[in-house]
């Protein structure tokens, strides 16, 4: 059997292929009907194990392997390799709904060897109750890819992974299970054993990445790190990845690199609102990187687990990740088939704030969970996610996370697209949220210790993952006692980066539909005659350049300096092609800071020699928009907050505010101006507080 497996390996990846230590043992464990946890370093070849095991198990007993993975979009090259040994793979996911009927027929007729699904598919009752039982021969093996996600303590916990345990419990005890991960320490391993069974066979190898040359460089300002990139990236042969913490930074850094002659493209989950276009763009950009036709992809975590390219020569982090496990996983993209590759961590002043945001937003708070439960209990026929947004001041993602946890614990149940309260008791403590958050902050603190250590970086990482077999790497800058790259930058390039950041003008999208609960129980179209034009934003709040100045002026000086007025006029004159003439200016009023925006708008009007119309009024104080979490609440909060006193006999009105996020305040004020005679309204804000910084 081992000889046959070795032949399959050669067919799969090449005549010179040999099993790594632990690969055959993992396959053999599955053939012996065991439950097996494989903990091996990134690039070791975990997909080889489960594809060959699937082939052998299928030939031995028939049936279909169920592979649960969060990485369906990044498994194309592995699936292609599996086809070389005759593996027939299908997938059911949200992006191929048109093919579901055909795929179900394939499963029913036993015409495939493996089905790949996301963990979220396990939450679909139709899939669990109808599709899986109809598989010809039934499930012959369960594969849990990135198995650390099954653990409450794993760094990337996804609640629906826990449903895998329920699936396994329904299977015969002789159905093998393979769970694979590169990022499980002893605590996570123990948790997985608790869920999959104490008899779990553990196959664990060294986590040492021999090819990596690691360096940590502290550069507080984003513009300093941008300067570092253009000064150093071309010193490295080959192609690589730059990781950024936000979509906004991916776009900014990629554009900056291209401006400086470095072939770069952004890669993230918001390349397009159209799923099919987004999928195509991501596939195209992955292929460009794989074929070394682009120097660098600037990516969020979207290009993390599962992306397999052996000759990536560098991974650079533009910000510090929130935990060492994710960091190890991401630098593990580099140097899989190279003797030397580079992992450079650039540490910035915003890193802690970003990390804390992601930690705090990862899990629902007690009051959020209980708000969702109460709201559902008080409904007559249950509520959909869409309905809940009308009643609860939470983001769509936040509500969805609450529902996932409540559904997972049987507190609510979905019937015909609506969630109802079950009779099961609710105990917040059962969710272990506070314990998990405490662990996340401990991980963040450990990451901060990593950037300060003067000891071997690779050994430091391996020890945190409870691999105590690793010796000093003798390659990182701490081991060799010298810098791999400079840790300072040229001032001229910092200034160039500052000018670039200041020159980026973002667009304000046009809100075309009032959300449900604002003017009617359902969403209603904003009349064409009340729509704003596409607006502009001077900066991203808090970013280098104008964003820092806006932050300082608003909260420290409480006065917007004349430079911001001049920068606004520069936008109007040279960066807003659709706006050929400003006939008058109005401003969004504030009762908290009545002179702040008004003063700026008056100065801009004086410089342009056009009237300032102080006619938008705010009769009562409302909650600040930044505390409104979804579009329903944002629009509702703004809709009745303003009035226009007077007639606007001007064609082109510039409407100014200091901050914009959802744009609903500007939408409401613009509609009021147009109802009172304005021709066209052009909204403008000094800074965007939206997480993605507006549309480019």
Phi, psi and omega in degrees: 000320179296320179299319178295319178297321178295323176296317177299320179300315179296319178297329186282314188229358175139154186298333183270005185292142174225148177294136170286161176305124177101341183291308179296320180301323179292318179296315181299323178299319178294320179296335177270014175066029180270164167262124192231131174252120181254113178246104183220156185295159177300138180088356182292327178111048181291326180294329176301317181302307188282335176286316178293319177300319179299316179300313183291318179295320180297317180292332182281321189222001183076193179082187186229137174279135174258117179253117179259121185212143174276005194241030186306321183288346182248016183252015184298316183289326177294319180295321178299318177296321180296329179297335180295340178249019175083010177291127176256110185247139173231163177220145172242118180210177186293343185265355180232038184304327181295340184261359188301317182299316179296319180294321178298321177297320178299316179295317182295330182265001180067035185261019175215165182255334187210139174242130180258129179224158173276158178299331181295334179296334180290345178272357182270113185300320181298318180295316184288323187268340184241313188286308184298314181297339183271359180295127181295125181084349179072175177294128179259348178194148174247129175244128178248101180278144184055056190292346176301337180292344180283343184266139174302332185267350180299151186288345184232043186303128174238118188308323184291345174299328182297338180291339179302321180302319179295323178296314182299323182295337181275350185269160175297148184295343180269007175277117184289156177229131172241122176246131184233144176196157173253357192225058177236118172274183186299324181297316180291320178301316180297321180293319179296320177299320179300323184275325184261349178121138183294340181279008181305129175278125181256124175241105189234135180241181178291142179264007181297130173252096190296334187275347191278131171254114190250140175215144174245130183231126180264116176222105190301305188282143176302323182293330175292319179291324176297319177297318180301318182300313183286339179278338190237338191294327180282355174285344183258124176291154176084190185243164183197195184232138167249124178263130174241153183281339183229154175302318181303314180292326175302312180296315182298310185294318180298316180294320179299315180297316179298320179300332182256024172080014179254124184288104185224149176223144174283154179215115180197180185281001183234036178295333178201146174289342179273119185301321183291318178294317180301314180300316180297315180298317180295316179298317180299317183287325173300315181296318178301319179290315180301322182268010179056037178260003173220143183289319186207140166259131178260110196231153164278193177297353181304331179253060183247252182305136169094345180281125190238105174218115191290336187250028172295124188262349176204147168231123180241132175260124179282336174222162180283126173296164185276349177208155187291332183290313177297322179298315178300318180298318184285319177291340177291353172293335189267148167068028181292325180235030178237152175284330181221132173214165187239139174233110184242125177255114175267123185257126183242170183288338183270357190300313183298317181298316179295316181299317180295323178300312182293324177296312184291330182269357184286328184231141179294146175278164180305312184295329178291313179300316183288331175295317179295315180300312182298317182297319178292318180300324184279353179276153182281321187234019184087169183223143174274171174303320179299317179294319184298326179298333180286336187253337190237133179276074177218155177294160176302315179298321179295316178298318181297321178295320176300313182298318180301313180293317181294321178293318180301322181268006176074020180278327174232163180218142181268125176226117179053051175074359180242148180260133177240158178279132176271180178273356181292143181285151180249127175228113182304324183299333180297337185277346176057027184298315183296321178295318181293318178298319178300319178296319180299318180291326175297319179296321178296317178297323179292323177298321179291329174292324179301315183290344180262349187292149173251013179259177183303125182295316183295318178295322178302313180295311183300320180296323177296331177270016176061030170257100183263013178271346186284135175261174175305139185285335182060022180231332182289164185295334176289322180290317185271355175062034173205162182282139172279325179224157177300147177251016173234164182227162180281136183299325181297326179283330174296315179297321178298319178293321178298318179296321178299312181298318180294332184279347183282116178250127183261162180258149173257118182294158178269119174283118188253358183216126174291127180295162178302138177094358180268298177245352178202169180294333178248168178295143180229140180295136171288126181305142181306323183287355179248002183283141170287164167279168175294126186264187180224152177233134183289326189202170167266127185304129176085348180287162174305152182090223184296328182301320177292320181295317179299316179300313181294315183294322184288316190257344179251309182271336184054037177202126179277119186296162182297332177305323180290327174295316179294321179295324177296315180296325175298319177297313182298320186279326192233351187230022182216078189300325183290338182261098184269342183204138173251120181267331177198168182231139173230168184221149175286124184280159176221135176277336180284318180228075190297334185261348190299298181283323181302315180299316179298314182298320178297318180293322178295318178299318179298318180294326180272352182059046175232159182292147169257122182260106180269066189241352175273126183239154176238098188291329181225153178285140176236168177299144177297140184300331182296344178266357176272125193266340179222169187297326178300311182289323180296314180292319180296319181295326183273332193299318182257016186268347188230155174221155173244123180253101178126170181260141181251097182265053181225147183279311186244106184253126173268120182253117189251137170222166179275316183238150173220138174233277179283338181087004185288328176299313179294325178298313181296311182295323177296317178298320179295319178298319182288326176297335183256024169112349181295144177282286177239141178244125180250105181284145181215139178223153179286326184210145174262132175257005177295145184299329182259004172072023179082179179275140181284000000 
